[in-house]
Amino acid sequence: MLYFVRKPRHQGDREVTVSLAKLKTLEYRLFRKMREKLRGYFHVTKDHGAPGADPANLSFARFEEITRKFKKESEEFLEGGQNSLPQDLSYYVNVFKQAYHFIKEDPKQVEVLQKEYVTFSENLLTYIAKQDKTQSSNAFFFSDVLDK
């Protein structure tokens, strides 16, 4: 958080906060986008079935379309190479794709996704690590500023 304050003219007067701003990393914004796309896709409405409906009934072809959109929008964040992520974009696209398979194997994760995204993310990472032993789960939300 950045706080913009007006300095007092006279010693003893108080500073006044005139504005504040949040700084969000590109990776944070990417995971937010991922969360919203996953929630939107796996949101179960009366049109798609009762709450807790089997995610296996949801189209993989439709999810692939959403994955392409996620990748395209994520590429826009990178602004032609002017911005960068801690991991290659393919890493984030893979995490996004793995979420589909994870939920298909464990449909109870839909509720976790909707209500507890951090827990869902941790569960997803565990799933990915089991699927691909070469994938390091400690790279998730890595920050070369905060983690060093």
C-alpha positions in Angstrom: 0.0 0.0 0.0 1.2 3.5 -0.8 -0.1 6.4 1.2 0.0 9.8 -0.2 0.1 12.4 2.5 0.1 16.2 2.6 2.9 17.5 4.8 1.9 20.0 7.5 2.9 23.6 6.9 3.6 24.2 10.5 5.6 22.0 12.8 3.2 20.3 15.2 0.4 20.0 12.7 -0.6 16.5 11.6 0.0 15.0 8.2 -3.2 14.4 6.2 -3.6 11.3 4.0 -5.0 12.5 0.7 -4.9 9.2 -1.2 -3.8 5.6 -1.2 -2.9 3.0 -3.8 -2.4 -0.7 -3.9 0.5 -2.2 -5.8 -0.1 -5.6 -7.2 2.5 -7.8 -8.9 1.9 -9.1 -12.4 1.9 -12.6 -11.0 -0.8 -11.6 -8.4 -3.0 -10.2 -11.2 -2.5 -13.3 -13.2 -3.6 -15.6 -10.4 -6.6 -13.4 -9.8 -7.5 -13.8 -13.5 -7.0 -17.5 -13.1 -9.3 -17.6 -10.0 -12.1 -15.7 -11.7 -12.0 -17.8 -14.9 -12.0 -21.0 -12.9 -14.8 -19.8 -10.6 -16.8 -18.7 -13.6 -16.4 -22.0 -15.4 -17.1 -24.2 -12.5 -19.9 -22.1 -11.1 -23.0 -24.3 -11.0 -26.3 -22.6 -11.7 -29.8 -23.9 -12.2 -29.1 -23.8 -15.9 -26.2 -26.3 -15.5 -27.4 -28.4 -12.7 -27.9 -28.5 -8.9 -25.2 -27.1 -6.6 -22.4 -29.7 -6.4 -23.2 -31.1 -9.9 -20.6 -33.4 -11.3 -17.9 -31.3 -13.0 -17.4 -34.3 -15.3 -20.4 -33.1 -17.2 -18.7 -29.8 -18.1 -17.2 -29.7 -21.5 -13.4 -30.0 -21.8 -13.6 -28.4 -25.3 -15.2 -25.3 -23.6 -12.5 -25.3 -21.0 -9.8 -25.4 -23.7 -11.5 -22.3 -25.2 -11.3 -20.6 -21.8 -7.7 -21.7 -21.5 -6.9 -20.0 -24.8 -8.6 -16.8 -23.6 -6.7 -17.0 -20.3 -3.4 -17.3 -22.2 -4.2 -14.5 -24.6 -5.3 -12.1 -21.8 -2.2 -13.1 -19.8 0.1 -12.3 -22.8 -1.5 -8.8 -22.8 -0.2 -8.3 -19.3 3.3 -9.0 -20.6 3.0 -6.1 -23.0 5.2 -7.6 -25.7 8.0 -8.5 -23.3 8.1 -5.2 -21.4 6.8 -7.0 -18.3 7.9 -10.4 -17.0 6.8 -13.1 -14.6 8.9 -15.2 -12.1 8.0 -18.3 -14.2 7.4 -18.6 -18.0 3.8 -18.0 -19.0 3.5 -21.7 -20.0 3.9 -22.5 -16.2 0.7 -20.5 -15.4 -1.2 -21.9 -18.3 -0.3 -25.4 -17.2 -1.5 -24.7 -13.6 -4.7 -23.4 -15.1 -5.2 -26.5 -17.3 -4.3 -28.8 -14.4 -7.1 -27.3 -12.4 -9.7 -28.8 -14.8 -8.2 -32.3 -14.3 -7.9 -31.8 -10.5 -11.5 -30.9 -10.1 -12.6 -33.7 -12.4 -10.8 -36.2 -10.2 -12.0 -34.5 -7.0 -15.4 -32.7 -7.6 -15.5 -31.5 -4.0 -12.8 -29.0 -4.9 -15.4 -26.9 -6.7 -16.7 -25.7 -3.3 -13.2 -25.1 -2.1 -12.5 -23.1 -5.3 -15.6 -21.0 -4.7 -15.1 -20.4 -1.0 -11.4 -20.8 -0.1 -9.2 -20.1 -3.1 -5.9 -20.2 -1.1 -6.7 -23.6 0.1 -7.8 -24.7 -3.4 -4.5 -23.4 -4.7 -2.5 -25.4 -2.1 -4.5 -28.5 -2.9 -4.0 -27.9 -6.7 -0.2 -27.6 -6.2 -0.1 -30.8 -4.2 -2.0 -32.5 -7.1 0.4 -31.0 -9.7 3.4 -32.1 -7.7 2.1 -35.7 -7.6 1.4 -35.6 -11.3 4.8 -34.2 -12.3 7.7 -34.9 -10.0 9.8 -32.3 -11.8 7.4 -29.5 -11.0 8.4 -27.6 -7.9 5.4 -26.6 -5.8 7.5 -24.0 -3.9 7.6 -21.8 -7.1 3.9 -21.0 -6.7 3.5 -17.3 -5.9 7.3 -16.9 -5.9 8.5 -13.4 -5.4 12.1 -12.7 -6.0 11.7 -9.6 -3.9 9.7 -11.0 -1.0 11.1 -14.6 -0.9 14.8 -13.6 -0.7 
